[in-house]
Amino acid sequence: MPEEQATRDWHTRAIVRVKEMTKKRSVDPYREYTFRIGEEVEMVQWGRKGRPVKRDAWWTSFDIDGALIIESAKVEVVKIIDEISPFDQEEE
């Protein structure tokens, strides 16, 4: 099944809880970080209008090079802080 295309720029900002210890690295600036089980972190998912809506990862920021990225399966959402849907309201 093809992924749905976003009809507008979108994001979800949330507090997530880590379910599985995992080490991640950012590109620029380079840093290593180990997410630990039970740790709660503010993270984002985001995308652009016209692109597939992907929710398979959470990012520590919108900075493509500087963010640490963890797979969605390794966290659980504790609280949504704010959200803009990837779809115009009349499409939801």
Secondary structure, 3 states (H helix, E strand, C coil): CCCCECCCCEEEEEEEEECCCEEEEECCCCEEEEECCCCEEEEEEEECCCCECCCCEEECCCCCCCCCEEEHHHEEEEEEEEEECCCCHHHC
